[in-house]
Amino acid sequence: MANPLKLYLTCVRNTLEAAMCLQNFPCQEVERHNKPEVELKTSPELLLNPVLICRNEAEKCLIETSINSLRISLKVKQADELENILAKKFLRFLSMRAEAFQVLRRKPVQMIVVSIACFIKQGYDISFLITNYHCEEMQKQKLIDFIVQFMEGFAGFSSSFSLSFSLVLQSIFR
């Protein structure tokens, strides 16, 4: 049987390859401005349907595409309280250095899901914004590789650090 993580990452990679056909498109509201339409959402005709890829309830990838930009929002697995703390600290560390990554958003996307009884705030842990300028300056395949390697690396980092921390705690209390 194939590795579920590999299948999930392959699905994300294929979706990104299909969605990353971005072109220069000036803002329709303000002259001589080129703003990412996926962020502004001023013209519904310029937006494509978002694609949600779920590995399970804890791991999701939302890919939103417009004519000139692409936003990738990730929800990473946080199985227990230790992984939750590690993920929050690490993702905060990355978001404080968002300029160095160029495609990383400072704040992840927060979505509000309306159910019958109440509003549920469903947030993502980290978001990337790729514009047509990034596609012109960088190689598309390298951008896709970066996103997929980030997802793969974070999954490995989280589980291995949590395991090593648990082993240290066990050795201390023996």
Secondary structure, DSSP 8 states (H G I E B T S, - for coil): ---HHHHHHHHHHHHHHHH--------SSSTT----HHHH---GGGB---EEEESSSS-EEEEEEBSSEEEEEEE----SHHHHHHHHHHHHHHHHTHHHHSSB-SS--EEEEE-SS-EEEEE-SEEEEEEHHHHHHS-HHHHHHHHHHHHHHHHHHHHHHHHHHHHHHHHHT-
